[in-house]
C-alpha cells in the first residue's frame, strides 16, 4: 500500500446535551440552510477538481464503491464477489449481509473528504464578514442525502431540481452570484478513463450514482 488513510468521518464538536450536527435531506438543506447548501456545491466542485491519481479525490473514492474499477490504495481483491470476468470490479458488498456495515464507513470516508473540501473553500471567501459567515456554516457542515421515499413539496418534482439541473446558481467566493455547471448533477472527467481498465465500455454508469444512495 502507498499509505493508510484513517476513516474518521467529519469531525464533530458535541453541543448542548451531546448533540452533533445533522445530515439533512438535500431539499431541506437547499431551502432552509442556503449557506451550507452553497458550500456543498462549492465543496463538491473542489473535491471533483482534485487530480484523479489522489487517493482522497472524488474519482478514487468513487472507485471504492464501483466504477471506476480501480483498486484503492494498492489493495487488490481475491474474493469472487469483488471480481468480474474482465478483472477487478470494486469492493462494494451489494446483495450481502455485510452491505450495511460496509457502506457506513464508506460514506464516512466520502463525507470526510467532502468536509475537508468545504473547509478549504470557506477560507477562500473574501476576508471579513463574508468569510466569517461561510466559515461558521462550514463548521457544522454534513453531507446531505436524497430521501427518495419522502413526499416531495407541493408543486415540485419527485426528483430534486438540485440534482436534476445541469446548472446551478451559487454565491462564489468573491461574493457574486453566479451560474455554474452543477457538480451534483454530473462529474467531469479529467481526463476520461486515465488508467486502462478503469471503465467497462459495455456499462453506462458514472460514479455520482453511489453518492445519491443512502443505503
C-alpha positions in Angstrom: 0.0 0.0 0.0 1.1 3.6 -0.6 0.0 4.7 2.9 -3.0 4.4 5.2 -5.9 6.8 5.4 -7.8 6.8 8.6 -11.6 6.9 8.2 -12.8 9.2 10.9 -15.7 10.9 9.2 -16.3 14.6 9.5 -15.1 16.0 12.9 -17.8 16.7 15.4 -17.9 19.1 18.4 -20.8 18.0 20.6 -23.2 20.7 21.5 -25.6 21.0 24.4 -26.7 17.6 25.6 -24.1 15.9 23.4 -25.9 16.9 20.2 -24.0 16.8 16.9 -24.7 18.5 13.5 -27.2 16.6 11.4 -27.1 15.3 7.9 -30.0 16.9 6.1 -32.2 15.9 3.2 -31.0 17.8 0.2 -34.2 19.8 -0.4 -34.3 20.8 3.3 -30.6 21.9 3.1 -31.2 24.0 -0.1 -34.4 25.6 1.3 -33.6 26.2 4.9 -29.8 26.2 5.2 -28.7 28.1 2.0 -25.2 28.9 3.1 -24.4 25.2 3.8 -26.0 24.2 0.5 -23.9 26.8 -1.2 -20.8 25.3 0.5 -21.9 21.8 -0.6 -21.9 22.8 -4.2 -18.5 24.6 -4.0 -17.0 21.9 -1.8 -18.1 19.2 -4.3 -16.6 21.2 -7.1 -13.3 21.4 -5.2 -13.4 17.7 -4.4 -14.1 16.8 -8.0 -11.3 19.0 -9.3 -8.6 17.0 -7.4 -6.1 15.1 -9.5 -7.6 11.7 -10.2 -4.5 10.0 -9.0 -5.0 11.3 -5.4 -6.5 8.7 -3.0 -8.8 11.2 -1.5 -10.1 12.5 -4.9 -13.7 12.1 -5.9 -12.6 9.8 -8.7 -10.7 7.4 -6.5 -13.3 7.3 -3.7 -16.0 6.6 -6.2 -13.9 3.6 -7.4 -14.1 2.0 -3.9 -17.9 1.6 -4.5 -17.7 0.5 -8.1 -16.7 2.4 -11.2 -14.0 3.3 -11.9 -12.8 -0.2 -11.4 -9.6 0.8 -9.8 -8.1 -0.9 -6.7 -7.8 1.7 -4.0 -4.6 2.4 -2.2 -3.0 -0.6 -3.9 -5.3 -3.2 -2.3 -6.5 -5.7 -4.9 -9.2 -8.4 -4.4 -9.3 -12.1 -4.3 -12.9 -12.8 -3.3 -15.3 -13.8 -6.0 -17.8 -11.0 -5.0 -15.2 -8.4 -6.0 -14.2 -9.9 -9.3 -15.6 -9.6 -12.8 -14.8 -11.6 -15.9 -12.6 -8.7 -17.0 -10.8 -8.2 -13.7 -11.2 -6.0 -10.6 -14.8 -5.0 -10.0 -14.8 -2.8 -6.9 -15.2 -3.6 -3.3 -18.9 -3.0 -2.7 -20.7 -5.9 -1.0 -24.1 -5.5 -2.6 -26.5 -8.4 -2.1 -24.7 -9.4 1.1 -25.5 -9.2 4.8 -22.2 -7.3 5.1 -23.5 -4.4 3.0 -24.7 -2.0 5.7 -21.6 -2.3 7.9 -19.5 -1.8 4.7 -21.4 1.1 3.4 -21.4 3.2 6.6 -17.6 3.6 6.8 -17.6 4.1 3.0 -19.9 7.1 3.4 -17.9 8.3 6.3 -14.8 8.5 4.1 -16.8 10.4 1.4 -18.1 12.8 3.9 -14.6 13.2 5.4 -13.2 14.2 2.1 -16.1 16.5 1.2 -15.9 18.2 4.6 -12.2 18.9 4.1 -13.0 20.5 0.7 -15.8 22.6 2.2 -13.4 23.9 4.8 -10.8 24.8 2.1 -13.5 26.6 0.1 -14.8 28.5 3.1 -11.4 30.1 3.7 -11.3 31.4 0.1 -14.2 33.8 0.6 -13.3 37.4 0.8 -11.9 38.2 4.2 -14.3 39.9 6.6 -18.0 39.4 7.2 -18.4 37.2 4.1 -15.7 34.7 5.1 -16.8 34.7 8.8 -20.4 33.8 7.6 -19.4 30.9 5.5 -16.7 29.7 7.9 -19.4 29.4 10.6 -21.6 27.5 8.2 -18.7 25.2 7.2 -18.0 24.2 10.8 -21.3 22.3 11.1 -21.4 21.1 7.5 -22.6 17.5 6.9 -23.1 15.7 3.6 -26.8 15.8 2.6 -28.8 12.9 1.4 -31.7 12.4 -1.0 -34.8 10.8 0.6 -36.4 9.2 -2.4 -39.3 7.8 -0.3 -40.4 11.2 1.1 -43.4 13.2 -0.2 -42.0 16.0 -2.3 -43.1 19.6 -1.5 -46.3 20.7 -3.2 -45.8 21.7 -6.8 -42.3 20.3 -7.1 -41.0 17.2 -8.9 -40.3 14.0 -7.1 -36.6 14.2 -8.2 -35.0 17.3 -6.6 -34.0 20.0 -9.1 -30.7 20.4 -7.2 -29.8 17.0 -8.6 -31.5 17.1 -11.9 -30.5 20.6 -13.1 -27.3 20.7 -15.3 -26.5 24.2 -14.0 -27.0 25.8 -10.6 -26.8 29.3 -9.0 -24.3 29.8 -6.2 -22.6 32.6 -4.3 -19.0 32.4 -5.3 -16.0 33.1 -3.0 -15.9 36.7 -4.3 -19.5 37.3 -3.0 -21.0 37.4 -6.5 -23.9 35.2 -7.5 -23.0 33.0 -10.5 -24.5 30.2 -12.5 -22.1 27.2 -12.8 -22.1 23.6 -14.0 -23.9 21.6 -11.3 -21.4 19.1 -9.7 -24.3 17.3 -8.0 -25.7 16.5 -11.5 -22.6 15.3 -13.2 -18.9 14.7 -12.8 -16.5 16.0 -15.5 -13.7 13.5 -16.0 -10.2 15.0 -16.4 -9.1 13.0 -18.3 -11.6 10.3 -19.2 -10.5 6.8 -18.3 -7.0 7.9 -17.2 -5.9 4.2 -16.5 -6.7 1.3 -18.8 -9.5 -0.9 -17.3 -11.0 1.8 -15.1 -14.3 1.5 -17.1 -16.0 -1.2 -19.0 -17.1 0.2 -22.3 -20.3 -2.1 -22.2 -21.6 -0.5 -19.0 -23.1 3.0 -18.9 -22.7 4.5 -15.4 -21.0 7.3 -13.7 -19.6 7.5 -10.1 -22.0 10.2 -8.8 -24.7 7.5 -8.5 -23.1 5.9 -5.4 -23.3 9.2 -3.6 -27.0 9.6 -4.2 -27.6 6.3 -2.4 -28.1 6.5 1.3 -28.5 2.8 1.8 
